[in-house]
Amino acid sequence: MTKLKQIDFYAFYHDRWGKRWQDLYEALFIKEKQVLFSPFFEMEKQDEQDKIEWLPSCLWWTEKRQHWPFLRNEQGLLQFYVMDPASVLVARALTPQDGDKILDMCAAPGGKTLVLAQALGGQSSLHSNEPSLARRERLKKVIRQYVPLTLRHQIFIKGKDGLQYGHLVQTFYDRILVDAPCSGERHLLADKTELRNWKPSRIRFLAKKQYALLASGLQAGKAGSRLVYSTCTLNDEENDRIIQRLLKRKGDQVRVVNLPSPSPLAEKTDYGWIHLPDRCGFGPLYFSLLEKV
C-alpha cells in the first residue's frame, strides 16, 4: 500500500462520510462478524438458545464453533455455510413463491444461491449465473457440497454475461437478484495491489456496469416481478444513485418496494437499507427491493 494512495482513498471517503468515516475506516480492518447458515437441516436443540431471532436458520460463528463449517450430515453434505448475516437478509428480501423462476445474476461464490435454494417450492426453478469460469466452478462445488440431491434438479448453473439477460430472455423471471460487482472497500483495503490501483474513476466505471446489469435484470423480469439490487460498498454512487438513475430513466416500468427494517441493525437509505460495519460489526451491505410494473 503506498502512502499516497492510502491518503487519496481516505480523503475520498472522508469527503463523503464526514466525521463518521474514521469509525467506518477502522471497522473495515476488524474481522467481521459472520454467521453459520444451515439451509437444509434443523438446528440441534442445544443451539436453540443461540439462535438469531431476526435471522432464522443461522447461528453466530463463534470461537466454540470454529470447526462447524466442516461438519457433515449422514448424507455427506456440509451443514453450515459461513457468510455475512446481511447477505442472508438480501436474498430473503426476494420472498420467492412456489412456481417462481428465479435468477441469481451474479451468483458466485454461492451463499445467496443457497439462501434462495432453501426457499424453492416444488414447482420453482433457480438459475444461478456466473460468467467467470473459475468462480462458476466454485459455485458448482458449493451446490454439490450443500444442496440435497432431491433439490438439485431445480437449480441450473449458467455462464452468461449478466448484460445479455435483458436481450436473450425478456419477461421470463419472477424474481431476480442482482448482487453487482462493486468497490468492496473491506476487500480493497486488504489487498495492497488493488489499493495501489484504486482511483475515483473506477467508481464511475463500476456504476455504469451496475446500472447496466440492473437494467438487464429489469428487462428479464415479468410484469409484477421483483428485483433486489445489492452491493457490498459504502459508495452512494453505487447504491442509491443507481436506483435513482433507474427510476429517472425507466420510472414507468419500475417502482421501489418499501420494506420494514430487515434487522435491528439496518439503516434506512433513500431507496433501501444498508448495514454498516461501525455499528453492526459486519457489512457494508446495501440493498433495494424493486417491482416491475
URJO-V499905 format. One record per backbone hydrogen bond with DSSP energy under -1.0 kcal/mol. CO is the residue of the C=O (numbers start at 0). NH is the residue of the N-H. If there is no record, write none. Layout:
CO:NH, CO:NH
This chain:
1:5, 2:6, 3:7, 4:8, 5:9, 6:10, 7:11, 8:12, 9:13, 10:14, 12:16, 13:17, 16:19, 17:20, 19:23, 20:24, 21:25, 22:26, 23:27, 25:28, 26:29, 33:60, 34:82, 35:58, 36:80, 43:46, 44:47, 46:49, 47:50, 51:54, 54:57, 56:37, 57:51, 58:35, 59:61, 61:64, 62:65, 64:67, 66:69, 67:70, 70:78, 72:75, 76:72, 80:36, 82:34, 83:86, 84:88, 85:89, 86:90, 87:91, 88:92, 90:93, 91:94, 96:99, 99:124, 100:173, 100:174, 101:126, 102:176, 103:128, 109:113, 110:114, 111:115, 112:116, 113:117, 116:119, 120:123, 124:101, 125:155, 126:103, 127:157, 128:106, 131:135, 132:136, 133:137, 134:138, 135:139, 136:140, 137:141, 138:142, 139:143, 140:144, 141:145, 142:146, 144:77, 147:150, 147:151, 150:153, 151:154, 153:125, 155:127, 157:129, 160:163, 163:166, 163:167, 164:168, 172:221, 173:225, 174:102, 175:227, 176:104, 177:179, 177:229, 183:187, 184:188, 187:190, 190:194, 191:195, 192:196, 198:201, 199:202, 199:203, 200:204, 201:205, 202:206, 203:207, 204:208, 205:209, 206:210, 207:211, 208:212, 209:213, 210:214, 211:215, 212:216, 213:217, 214:218, 215:219, 218:170, 219:171, 219:172, 221:224, 224:291, 225:175, 226:289, 227:177, 228:287, 229:179, 230:285, 234:237, 235:240, 238:241, 238:242, 239:243, 240:244, 241:245, 242:246, 243:247, 244:248, 245:249, 249:252, 252:292, 254:290, 262:265, 266:273, 271:268, 272:286, 273:266, 274:284, 275:278, 275:279, 276:280, 280:32, 284:274, 285:230, 286:272, 287:228, 288:256, 289:226, 290:254, 291:223
